[in-house]
């Protein structure tokens, strides 16, 4: 499948405008107005379970819905236990896409995922199937539905900038970025040359400001986002339980089997490095799994820092007994266009950042 090109992107934007002009209740709603659903939230919050329940509930009223994976590491074959991949039974209950599509040796990038996800979403919608994105990789989930571009790289330009950073110091490059793109510079640390170098590289390669390629809270595909929230204590407890289940399920054997094949991207998956250190005798097994749990909790907080800034997300308590019915209500409201105005103002309207556990506090 090919990457979405400029022509198809314009067609998608035009379609969004046509759908926003449509009126009427669910029974009269044009099938093209059905939003892509994106279920996000910190790791271990129950995204897979809600995705399956939502697809089944939609199916019970005659609408086909299938899951599109937005977790970077679940795309790798064989990385099952460590990534908490949906089980065989779960995948038989509801079809899943973009799971087990590449080998551990291969590299995966957000740009590559964006092309794969948008092509799959387009294919499903053409067959009257509602896509439900499920995954904890925040940038991946947004790349599928939001206005985000990923400019290419130029090794010669980057090398020259890196040499300048060494000889002139990071401050000189940061001053240059302030002159060329003050909006981008305002969001960067002058003492961290890596991002400054990347910004200057993009400016030189594309001839456009780096800020023009930064993520925007603007859908290019009609979508609605549902976020799962729970208290830190509840989330930490879930992470501890998941980590112990990984151990009992044979995660050590999974890493031992895959280790010779783990490429640069796959090796970054949380947990695999700790088990490699255990296999090398650097950690005990208890220390390895304790470190996995601790770093997973840290990751969950970082994920919420990312998700919490997006004002378009509709937050629900992950432990609410009526979770599925409330999610269905949000989806139906989105299909009717009830959130279109507020979503359109997401770039400029003032909003409160959502923090982990806000719904239970």
C-alpha positions as CSV (number, residue, x, y, z in Angstrom):
1,X,0.0,0.0,0.0
2,X,1.2,3.5,-0.8
3,X,1.5,6.5,1.4
4,X,-1.4,9.0,1.4
5,X,-0.4,11.6,-1.2
6,X,-1.4,15.3,-1.4
7,X,-4.3,14.6,-3.7
8,X,-5.9,12.0,-1.4
9,X,-5.3,14.3,1.6
10,X,-7.2,17.1,-0.1
11,X,-10.0,14.7,-0.9
12,X,-10.1,13.6,2.7
13,X,-10.3,17.2,3.9
14,X,-13.1,17.9,1.5
15,X,-15.0,14.8,2.7
16,X,-14.6,16.0,6.3
17,X,-16.3,19.3,5.4
18,X,-19.1,17.5,3.6
19,X,-19.7,15.3,6.6
20,X,-19.8,18.3,8.9
21,X,-22.6,19.8,6.8
22,X,-24.7,16.7,7.3
23,X,-27.5,16.7,9.9
24,X,-29.8,14.2,11.4
25,X,-29.8,11.5,14.1
26,X,-27.9,8.1,14.0
27,X,-30.6,6.5,11.9
28,X,-30.2,9.0,9.1
29,X,-26.4,9.5,9.5
30,X,-24.4,9.0,6.3
31,X,-22.1,6.0,6.7
32,X,-19.1,8.2,5.6
33,X,-19.8,10.3,8.7
34,X,-18.9,7.4,11.0
35,X,-15.8,8.5,13.0
36,X,-12.7,6.6,13.3
37,X,-12.5,5.8,17.1
38,X,-9.1,6.1,18.8
39,X,-8.8,4.6,22.3
40,X,-5.9,5.9,24.2
41,X,-4.6,5.9,27.7
42,X,-1.6,4.8,29.8
43,X,-0.3,1.2,29.6
44,X,-2.3,-1.3,31.5
45,X,-5.4,0.9,31.5
46,X,-7.6,-1.6,29.6
47,X,-7.5,-0.2,26.1
48,X,-7.6,-3.6,24.3
49,X,-10.6,-4.7,26.4
50,X,-12.6,-1.6,25.7
51,X,-11.7,-1.8,22.0
52,X,-13.1,-5.3,21.7
53,X,-16.2,-4.5,23.8
54,X,-16.9,-1.4,21.7
55,X,-16.5,-3.4,18.4
56,X,-18.8,-6.1,19.7
57,X,-21.4,-3.6,20.9
58,X,-21.4,-1.9,17.5
59,X,-21.7,-5.2,15.8
60,X,-24.8,-6.1,17.9
61,X,-26.6,-3.2,16.3
62,X,-25.5,-4.2,12.8
63,X,-22.3,-2.1,12.3
64,X,-19.0,-3.7,11.5
65,X,-16.0,-2.5,13.4
66,X,-12.4,-3.8,13.6
67,X,-9.3,-2.9,15.5
68,X,-6.2,-1.2,14.1
69,X,-3.2,-1.5,16.3
70,X,-1.4,1.7,17.2
71,X,1.3,0.2,19.5
72,X,4.7,0.4,17.9
73,X,6.0,-2.9,19.3
74,X,3.0,-5.0,18.8
75,X,3.7,-4.9,15.1
76,X,6.7,-7.2,15.6
77,X,6.2,-10.9,15.2
78,X,7.1,-13.0,18.3
79,X,7.1,-10.0,20.7
80,X,3.9,-11.2,22.3
81,X,4.3,-11.4,26.1
82,X,6.4,-8.3,26.6
83,X,4.1,-6.1,24.6
84,X,0.8,-7.5,26.1
85,X,-0.4,-8.3,22.6
86,X,-4.1,-9.2,22.2
87,X,-4.5,-13.0,22.7
88,X,-5.5,-15.4,19.9
89,X,-9.1,-15.5,21.4
90,X,-9.4,-11.7,21.4
91,X,-8.2,-11.5,17.8
92,X,-10.7,-14.2,16.8
93,X,-13.5,-12.3,18.5
94,X,-12.7,-9.1,16.7
95,X,-10.3,-8.8,13.7
96,X,-7.1,-6.9,14.4
97,X,-4.9,-5.1,11.9
98,X,-1.2,-4.1,11.9
99,X,-0.3,-6.8,14.5
100,X,2.5,-9.2,13.6
101,X,3.4,-7.4,10.3
102,X,7.2,-7.1,10.6
103,X,10.1,-9.1,11.8
104,X,12.1,-8.1,14.9
105,X,15.1,-7.2,12.7
106,X,13.2,-4.6,10.8
107,X,13.0,-0.9,11.7
108,X,9.7,0.8,12.4
109,X,9.2,4.6,12.4
110,X,6.2,6.8,13.0
111,X,6.3,7.9,9.3
112,X,6.1,4.3,8.2
113,X,3.3,3.5,10.6
114,X,1.4,6.6,9.4
115,X,1.4,5.3,5.8
116,X,0.4,1.8,6.9
117,X,-2.4,3.0,9.3
118,X,-3.9,5.5,6.9
119,X,-4.0,3.0,4.1
120,X,-5.6,0.4,6.3
121,X,-8.2,2.9,7.7
122,X,-9.0,3.9,4.1
123,X,-9.5,0.3,3.1
124,X,-11.7,-0.5,6.1
125,X,-13.9,2.5,5.5
126,X,-14.2,1.7,1.8
127,X,-15.7,-1.7,3.0
128,X,-18.1,0.0,5.4
129,X,-16.0,-1.1,8.5
130,X,-15.4,1.4,11.3
131,X,-11.7,1.4,12.4
132,X,-11.0,1.4,16.1
133,X,-7.4,2.5,16.8
134,X,-6.0,1.0,20.0
135,X,-2.6,1.6,21.4
136,X,-0.5,3.4,24.0
137,X,2.0,5.0,21.6
138,X,0.8,8.5,21.7
139,X,2.6,9.9,18.6
140,X,1.6,6.8,16.6
141,X,-2.1,7.1,17.5
142,X,-2.0,10.8,16.5
143,X,0.0,10.2,13.3
144,X,-2.9,8.0,12.0
145,X,-5.6,10.7,12.3
146,X,-3.9,14.1,12.9
147,X,-2.2,16.7,10.7
148,X,1.4,15.6,11.3
149,X,4.1,15.4,8.7
150,X,7.5,13.7,9.0
151,X,10.2,15.4,6.9
152,X,13.0,13.3,5.6
153,X,16.6,13.5,6.7
154,X,19.9,14.5,5.0
155,X,22.9,12.9,6.6
156,X,25.3,15.4,5.1
157,X,23.4,18.4,6.5
158,X,23.0,16.7,9.9
159,X,26.7,15.9,10.1
160,X,27.7,19.5,9.2
161,X,25.3,20.8,11.9
162,X,26.7,18.3,14.5
163,X,30.2,19.5,13.8
164,X,29.1,23.1,14.2
165,X,27.6,22.2,17.5
166,X,30.9,20.8,18.7
167,X,33.0,23.6,17.4
168,X,30.7,26.6,18.1
169,X,28.6,25.2,21.0
170,X,24.9,24.5,21.1
171,X,24.1,28.1,21.9
172,X,25.2,29.3,18.4
173,X,22.8,26.8,16.7
174,X,20.0,27.8,19.0
175,X,20.5,31.5,18.2
176,X,20.3,30.6,14.5
177,X,17.1,28.7,15.1
178,X,15.6,31.6,16.9
179,X,16.2,33.8,13.9
180,X,14.9,31.3,11.4
181,X,12.0,29.8,13.3
182,X,11.2,31.5,16.7
183,X,8.1,29.5,17.2
184,X,10.1,26.2,17.1
185,X,12.9,27.7,19.3
186,X,10.4,28.7,22.0
187,X,9.6,25.0,22.6
188,X,13.2,23.8,22.8
189,X,15.9,23.6,25.5
190,X,18.9,25.7,24.4
191,X,21.2,23.3,26.2
192,X,19.9,20.3,24.2
193,X,21.5,20.4,20.7
194,X,19.9,17.3,19.4
195,X,16.4,18.8,18.7
196,X,18.0,22.1,17.6
197,X,20.0,20.2,15.0
198,X,17.0,18.3,13.8
199,X,15.0,21.6,13.4
200,X,17.7,23.3,11.4
201,X,18.1,20.2,9.3
202,X,14.4,20.2,8.4
203,X,14.5,23.9,7.6
204,X,17.4,23.5,5.3
205,X,16.1,20.3,3.6
206,X,12.4,21.5,3.1
207,X,12.8,25.2,2.9
208,X,10.0,25.6,5.4
209,X,9.9,26.4,9.1
210,X,10.3,23.3,11.4
211,X,7.2,24.4,13.3
212,X,5.2,23.8,10.2
213,X,5.8,20.0,10.6
214,X,5.0,19.9,14.3
215,X,1.9,17.9,15.4
216,X,-1.4,19.9,15.4
217,X,-4.6,19.2,17.1
218,X,-6.4,18.9,13.8
219,X,-8.0,15.8,12.4
220,X,-7.3,14.9,8.7
221,X,-9.5,11.8,9.1
222,X,-12.9,12.2,10.9
223,X,-12.2,10.8,14.3
224,X,-13.1,10.8,18.0
225,X,-10.7,10.0,20.8
226,X,-11.7,8.2,24.0
227,X,-9.2,8.2,26.9
228,X,-9.1,5.8,29.8
229,X,-8.3,7.3,33.2
230,X,-7.7,5.8,36.7
231,X,-5.8,6.8,39.8
232,X,-2.1,6.3,40.2
233,X,-2.6,3.7,42.9
234,X,-5.0,1.7,40.7
235,X,-2.7,2.0,37.7
236,X,0.4,1.0,39.7
237,X,-1.5,-2.1,41.0
238,X,-2.5,-3.1,37.4
239,X,1.1,-2.7,36.2
240,X,2.4,-4.9,39.1
241,X,-0.2,-7.5,38.2
242,X,0.7,-7.4,34.5
243,X,4.4,-7.6,35.2
244,X,3.9,-10.7,37.3
245,X,1.7,-12.3,34.6
246,X,4.5,-11.6,32.0
247,X,6.9,-13.5,34.3
248,X,4.6,-16.4,34.7
249,X,3.7,-16.5,31.0
250,X,7.4,-17.1,30.1
251,X,8.7,-13.7,29.2
252,X,12.3,-14.8,29.9
253,X,12.0,-17.5,27.4
254,X,10.5,-15.1,24.8
255,X,13.5,-12.8,25.2
256,X,16.0,-15.6,25.1
257,X,14.4,-16.8,21.8
258,X,14.2,-13.4,20.2
259,X,17.4,-11.8,21.4
260,X,19.6,-12.7,18.4
261,X,17.0,-11.2,16.1
262,X,16.2,-7.9,17.9
263,X,16.9,-4.9,15.7
264,X,17.6,-1.4,16.9
265,X,13.8,-0.5,17.1
266,X,12.6,-3.7,18.7
267,X,15.3,-3.8,21.3
268,X,14.0,-0.5,22.7
269,X,10.7,-2.1,23.8
270,X,10.4,-1.8,27.6
271,X,11.3,-5.0,29.4
272,X,13.4,-6.7,26.8
273,X,16.6,-4.9,27.8
274,X,16.1,-5.8,31.5
275,X,15.7,-9.5,30.7
276,X,18.8,-9.3,28.4
277,X,20.7,-7.9,31.4
278,X,19.4,-10.8,33.6
279,X,20.5,-13.3,30.9
280,X,23.9,-11.7,31.0
281,X,24.1,-12.1,34.8
282,X,24.0,-8.3,35.4
283,X,20.7,-8.5,37.3
284,X,18.8,-11.2,39.2
285,X,15.5,-12.2,37.8
286,X,13.7,-10.4,40.7
287,X,15.7,-7.3,40.0
288,X,14.9,-7.4,36.3
289,X,11.2,-7.7,36.8
290,X,11.2,-5.1,39.6
291,X,12.9,-2.7,37.2
292,X,10.4,-3.5,34.4
293,X,7.5,-2.6,36.8
294,X,9.1,0.6,37.9
295,X,10.0,1.8,34.4
296,X,6.5,0.9,33.2
297,X,5.0,3.1,35.9
298,X,7.3,5.9,34.8
299,X,6.2,5.4,31.2
300,X,2.5,5.5,32.1
301,X,3.1,8.9,33.7
302,X,4.9,10.2,30.6
303,X,2.0,8.8,28.4
304,X,-0.5,10.8,30.5
305,X,1.6,13.9,30.1
306,X,1.3,13.5,26.4
307,X,-2.4,12.6,26.2
308,X,-3.4,15.1,28.9
309,X,-2.6,18.1,26.7
310,X,-5.0,17.1,23.9
311,X,-8.4,18.9,24.6
312,X,-10.3,16.7,22.1
313,X,-10.0,13.5,24.2
314,X,-13.1,12.4,26.0
315,X,-12.0,10.9,29.3
316,X,-13.8,8.0,31.0
317,X,-13.0,6.1,34.1
318,X,-11.4,2.8,33.2
319,X,-13.1,1.1,36.2
320,X,-16.6,2.4,35.4
321,X,-19.1,-0.5,35.2
322,X,-20.9,1.4,32.4
323,X,-17.7,2.1,30.5
324,X,-18.8,0.5,27.2
325,X,-22.2,2.2,27.1
326,X,-20.6,5.6,27.8
327,X,-18.1,5.0,25.1
328,X,-20.9,4.1,22.7
329,X,-22.6,7.4,23.6
330,X,-19.5,9.4,22.8
331,X,-19.1,7.6,19.4
332,X,-22.7,8.3,18.5
333,X,-22.4,12.0,19.5
334,X,-19.3,12.3,17.4
335,X,-21.0,10.7,14.4
336,X,-23.8,13.4,14.8
337,X,-21.1,16.1,14.7
338,X,-21.7,17.2,18.3
339,X,-18.0,17.7,18.9
340,X,-17.0,19.3,15.6
341,X,-17.0,22.9,16.8
342,X,-15.0,22.2,20.0
343,X,-12.5,20.0,18.0
344,X,-12.1,22.8,15.5
345,X,-11.1,25.2,18.3
346,X,-8.6,22.8,19.9
347,X,-5.6,24.7,18.5
348,X,-6.5,28.0,20.1
349,X,-9.1,27.5,22.9
350,X,-7.9,27.6,26.5
351,X,-8.2,24.3,28.3
352,X,-7.2,22.5,31.4
353,X,-4.6,19.7,31.2
354,X,-6.0,16.3,32.2
355,X,-3.9,14.5,34.8
356,X,-3.8,10.9,35.8
357,X,-6.6,10.2,38.2
358,X,-8.5,13.4,37.6
359,X,-11.8,11.5,37.3
360,X,-11.4,9.7,40.6
361,X,-10.1,12.7,42.6
